[in-house]
Each structure stands twice: as structure tokens, then as C-alpha cells.
Amino acid sequence: MKTKLKILIENTVFQPEAKAELGFSLYIEAEDKKILFDTGQSGLFADNAKLFDIDVASIDALVLSHGHYDHTGGLERFLTLNTKAKIYAKRGYDQAKYSGTERYIGKPINVEIPADRLVLVEKPTEIAEGIHIMPEIKIFNQDDTHFSRLNKMEENVLTTDQFDDELYLAIIKSGKLTIVSGCAHRGISNVVRSAQEHFPLPINLILGGMHTLHEEPSKLERLAEQFNLLKTERIVPCHCTGINQYAILKSHCTCPVEYGHIGMNVFIE
């Protein structure tokens, strides 16, 4: 059976009646599990899910990639619609996060995940056959990190957020590796290398935000070179990647590169 990935929230939409917002939410349907990866900025993910005939109440697991509002903002709507799913996150996902020193960009303050539903992920955790939550992103390349002006409150002191709460998904199917990223603040090349260090397999697909929106073309060209060296088969960038940056990746990558948009289906065989 194919594993189906469907983008519910992203910054762009072309399908009539669907709605977009700055954020990311991905629905994953595997043989024995239904998984939601991030909830976008608001409850719009649920409206789009309904449009696409996806029953939010039947979802078995919610995975939060990190604690920013555009990935956790739909938590309240999710908790209202779904009363059974375990919610997976890394420790620190609920820390107060800021852009600069004043603009709060963390998890909704007034929304708490019930203790009996929250699972804090501290080691690779398989939540469905071949679908692994990966909590460790090593920094192999400091140049590909995205921490500038992003801060967190720790013991009443504002410090640079190095996104120790960030995680990703590794999906193993037919002997190949698929990597799903929320924002890749710690660097998509670092995410990919961390994944391959744990699962030394050919890369079928890299999907998600790459946080390259404000990066110079030369950095995107270097990133494309790394994807080419890894012989990546498919890339679906979206959200914080940036449209212009996507175009650079597409022109320099040897594999197919398609921008991910709301309603897009990607199948893993």
C-alpha cells in the first residue's frame, strides 16, 4: 500500500475553496495509521481537511515539528475535534519564543495539551510501520542554520533560539528514505545528514520547509549541490523555503523539484 502525504496548510493555494496561511500542516495516511504533522497557524487546517474528505477526529497521532505559532497555532482546533490522538513533541516546544525581543511567535499561550495525551520524544520513535519521529538534528554545517533574530525565554533570560525542540519525520519504505521537515531552522542539509547517519539509505524524497526564504542565491546553489551529491530522487519544498529560492533549487538540482501547495498529494511506494 502506498503512503499518502497531503499538504493541508502552506503559504500558497490554487484549489478553489481551499484556504492558505503562513504555516505548515501535512496529513499522512499509512497502512495502519493516520498522522498529522503540524497544525498551521490557525484552525484552517481542519477546514481544508474537511474539503479533502479527511476526518480530523480519526487521526491517530499529531506530531509538532517545533514550537512556533505557524506550526502549533491550530492546536486548540485539533484538541476540540480530536479526543484520542497522542501528541508528540520535543521538550521545550512550549517555551516562550520571540522574533527579536518583543514579538511573541511561540505556541498559543492559552492552549495546553492534556498530560495524558502528550508524549515528549527523546529518542527515535516509530509511530507507525516505517514512520519514525527523529528528535536529533546534528549541526554538521553551521552555515545552514537559521537562528538570526529568533529568541526564546529561558529562566527569565532572552537567549538565541537554537531550536533544540525541533524534530522531523523519517519514513522508510521500499528500502528508501523520505524526510519530512517543518521549518529546518537547524538546516535542511543538517536534517538530511542526521537522517542518513541513522538510516543509511537512498533518499527518495525531501518534503517541507527549508527556511531559505531570506538566503542568497549562492547558498541555494550550494544546497542544490549537496542534494545532487546525495542523489536525491525528489524534492518538494514549501512554506518557509521561498518561491524565488525554490526556483533556484529547481534550476540547479538534477532531480525533479516541485513546489508543495495546499491540496497537493505525494505518494511513497
C-alpha positions in Angstrom: 0.0 0.0 0.0 1.2 3.5 -0.9 1.8 6.0 1.9 0.0 9.2 1.1 1.2 12.7 2.0 -1.3 15.6 1.6 -0.5 19.2 2.3 -3.3 20.8 4.3 -1.7 24.1 5.1 1.0 26.0 3.3 1.6 29.6 2.1 0.1 29.0 -1.3 -3.1 27.6 -2.7 -4.5 27.1 -6.2 -7.5 24.9 -5.5 -10.9 26.6 -5.3 -12.5 26.8 -1.8 -9.2 25.8 0.0 -7.6 28.4 2.2 -3.9 29.3 2.7 -2.0 30.9 5.5 1.6 31.3 6.6 2.2 27.9 8.2 2.5 24.2 7.5 0.4 21.2 8.2 0.8 17.8 6.5 -1.6 14.8 6.6 0.0 11.4 6.3 -2.1 8.2 5.7 -0.2 5.0 6.1 -1.4 1.4 6.1 -2.2 1.3 9.8 -2.1 5.0 11.0 -3.3 8.5 10.2 -0.9 11.2 11.2 -0.9 15.0 11.2 2.4 16.8 11.1 1.9 20.3 12.5 -1.3 22.3 12.6 -0.5 25.6 10.8 -1.2 29.0 12.2 -4.9 28.6 13.0 -7.8 26.2 12.6 -7.7 26.4 8.8 -6.1 23.0 8.5 -9.4 21.5 9.7 -11.4 23.4 7.1 -9.1 22.2 4.3 -9.2 18.6 5.8 -13.0 18.6 5.6 -12.8 19.9 1.9 -10.5 17.0 1.1 -12.7 14.4 3.0 -10.2 13.9 5.8 -11.8 13.2 9.2 -9.7 15.0 11.8 -11.4 13.1 14.6 -9.9 9.8 13.2 -6.3 11.0 13.2 -4.2 8.7 15.4 -1.2 10.9 16.1 -0.2 14.6 15.9 3.5 15.5 15.6 4.7 19.0 16.3 7.9 19.9 14.5 8.8 22.8 16.8 7.1 25.4 19.0 6.4 28.3 16.5 2.9 29.7 16.1 2.7 28.9 12.4 3.1 25.2 13.3 1.2 25.0 16.6 -1.5 27.6 16.1 -4.1 25.0 15.2 -3.7 23.1 18.4 -6.9 24.3 20.0 -9.0 23.4 17.0 -7.3 20.0 16.8 -8.0 19.2 20.5 -11.6 20.3 20.0 -12.1 17.9 17.0 -9.9 15.0 18.1 -10.1 13.4 21.6 -7.9 10.4 21.1 -4.6 11.2 19.3 -1.4 11.2 21.1 0.5 14.4 20.6 4.3 14.1 20.1 6.7 17.0 20.6 10.2 17.6 22.0 10.9 19.1 25.4 10.9 22.9 25.0 8.2 23.1 22.4 6.1 25.2 24.8 8.9 27.7 25.7 8.1 31.4 25.0 9.6 32.2 21.6 10.2 35.7 20.1 11.1 37.3 16.9 13.6 40.0 18.1 12.9 41.0 21.6 9.1 41.8 21.7 7.1 39.9 19.0 5.8 36.6 20.5 5.9 33.8 18.0 5.6 30.7 20.2 2.8 28.1 20.9 -0.6 29.7 21.8 -0.2 30.6 25.4 -3.8 29.7 26.4 -3.7 26.2 24.9 -2.4 23.3 27.0 -2.0 19.7 25.8 -3.6 17.2 28.3 -0.9 15.4 30.2 -2.3 12.0 29.3 -2.0 12.8 25.5 1.4 14.5 25.4 4.4 12.4 24.5 7.8 14.1 24.9 10.1 12.5 22.3 13.7 12.0 23.5 14.8 9.2 21.1 13.8 7.9 17.6 10.3 6.8 18.0 8.4 4.6 15.4 4.7 5.7 15.5 3.6 3.6 12.5 5.3 1.0 10.4 8.3 2.7 8.9 7.4 6.2 10.2 9.8 7.5 12.7 9.9 10.7 14.7 13.5 11.9 14.8 14.4 14.2 17.7 18.1 14.8 17.0 19.4 17.2 14.3 23.2 17.5 14.5 24.8 20.6 13.2 27.3 19.4 10.6 27.2 22.7 8.7 26.8 25.9 10.8 26.3 27.9 7.6 23.0 26.2 7.0 21.4 27.2 10.4 18.7 29.8 10.7 18.7 31.3 14.2 19.1 35.0 13.4 16.7 37.3 15.4 14.9 34.2 16.7 15.0 34.0 20.5 13.5 32.1 23.4 12.9 32.9 27.1 14.9 30.6 29.3 15.0 31.1 33.1 13.6 34.7 32.5 16.5 35.5 30.2 16.1 36.0 26.4 18.6 33.9 24.5 19.2 32.9 20.9 16.9 30.0 20.0 18.9 27.2 18.5 15.8 25.1 18.2 16.6 22.2 20.5 12.9 21.5 20.3 13.0 20.8 16.5 12.3 17.3 15.1 11.5 15.7 11.8 10.0 12.6 10.3 11.9 9.8 8.6 9.7 7.5 6.6 11.2 4.2 5.4 9.5 2.4 2.5 10.8 0.0 -0.1 14.3 0.4 1.2 14.4 4.2 0.7 14.3 7.2 3.0 11.8 10.1 2.9 12.4 13.1 5.1 9.7 15.5 6.2 10.7 18.8 7.7 8.6 21.5 9.3 11.0 24.5 9.0 14.5 23.2 9.2 15.7 26.0 11.4 18.7 23.8 12.2 19.4 23.5 8.5 17.8 21.1 5.9 21.3 19.8 5.0 21.8 19.0 8.7 18.4 17.3 8.9 19.2 15.2 5.8 22.7 14.2 7.1 21.3 13.4 10.5 18.7 11.2 8.9 21.2 9.4 6.7 23.5 8.8 9.6 20.7 7.0 11.3 19.2 5.4 8.2 22.0 4.9 5.6 19.5 4.5 2.7 19.0 6.2 -0.7 16.8 9.3 -0.4 13.5 9.0 -2.2 12.0 12.4 -1.1 12.7 15.5 0.9 9.5 17.4 1.7 8.7 20.5 3.7 10.0 23.9 4.8 13.7 24.7 4.4 13.9 28.2 5.9 15.8 29.6 3.0 13.4 32.5 2.3 16.0 35.2 3.0 19.1 33.3 1.8 21.3 34.5 -1.0 21.3 32.5 -4.4 24.8 31.2 -3.7 23.6 29.4 -0.6 20.8 27.8 -2.5 23.2 26.7 -5.2 25.4 25.1 -2.5 22.4 23.4 -1.1 21.4 22.0 -4.5 24.9 20.6 -4.9 24.5 18.7 -1.7 21.1 17.3 -2.8 22.8 16.3 -6.1 25.7 14.5 -4.3 23.2 12.6 -2.2 21.4 11.5 -5.5 18.1 12.7 -4.0 15.2 11.4 -6.2 12.5 14.1 -5.5 12.3 17.4 -3.6 9.1 19.1 -2.6 10.0 22.4 -0.9 7.3 24.7 0.6 6.3 27.1 3.4 9.5 29.0 4.6 11.6 27.9 1.6 10.6 30.9 -0.5 9.3 30.9 -4.1 12.4 32.5 -5.6 14.6 30.2 -3.6 12.6 27.2 -4.9 13.2 28.4 -8.4 17.0 28.4 -7.8 16.8 24.9 -6.3 14.7 23.7 -9.3 17.2 25.1 -11.8 20.3 23.6 -10.1 19.0 20.2 -8.8 19.3 17.2 -11.1 16.2 15.6 -9.7 12.6 16.8 -10.1 11.8 19.7 -7.8 8.1 20.7 -7.4 6.8 23.4 -5.1 4.4 22.0 -2.4 1.0 23.7 -2.3 -2.3 23.1 -0.4 -4.1 20.0 -1.7 -1.0 18.5 -3.3 -0.7 14.7 -3.0 2.6 13.0 -2.8 2.7 9.2 -2.7 5.5 7.0 -1.4 5.6 3.5 -2.8 
